[in-house]
Structure formats: structure tokens, C-alpha cells
Amino acid sequence: MPPKAEVTRPKRPSAQAVRDMEAKIVALEGELSQLKQPPVTYKKMQDRVRFLTDANHRLCADLQRLQAELSALRFTASRLRDATPASAEAAIAPEMLARLVRLCHPDKHSNSAASNEATAWLLGQRT
């Protein structure tokens, strides 16, 4: 008969060892919950690409519309700039403007509505 092996009781773990083991369990549970998250599916990625492509098309269309509007505004500004010298020549000379104001002044026309309106318009032409 073989000799009997001596049976020893396992040592009881220390409080610190128990806390360390509990911390490891909590960390493993956190990792496990992250692994349970569903991965991004191919369908979701396709939907996202489709959404971004549509947004890009809308932005490109807006860009083209704004560039056309800018071009039209530049053309209008150019036409106005070209028209400025002609309108400047058509402006009433200051000496003539003073003469016209004296001629149509309301004091000389019994303060009539027409003379008031004409004088106001002439005074508005001063530069």
C-alpha cells in the first residue's frame, strides 16, 4: 500500500488579493460588453456613403448656382461701371443747378406744390 498523501487545505486569499481579483473581473466584464456591441455593418457603411455622396452632389449644385449668380453680379457691376462716366456727364453742372434752383424756388412761385417738388428734386441732384 502506498503511503497516504498528506492533504493540505488551500490558504485563504488575502483581502487585497480578493479586491485585485474583483477589479480584474470588472475589467473583463467591461471588455465583454464592448465585444457584444454590434459591429458596423456593410449596409450601414453603404447608407453612410450614399448620404455623403448625395450631400456632395447638393453642395456641388449649390456651388454652380452661386458661381453663376456671382458671374451675373460681376457682369451687372461691370455694366454699371461702364455706364458711370456717361451718367456723370449727364449730371447738372453746379452753376446751372444753382441757377435752376433760383428760377423755380417756391418764394418766386407763391409756395406752390410744383415749385416745392422741383426745388427738392434739384437740391437732391447736388453732389
Buried (B, 14 or more C-beta within 10 A) or exposed (E): EEEEEEEEEEEEEEEEEEEEEEEEEEEEEEEEEEEEEEEEEEEEEEEEEEEEEEEEEEEEEEEEEEEEEEEEEEEEEEEEEEEEEEEEEEEBEEEEBEEBBEEBBBEEBEEEEEBBEBBEEBEEEEE
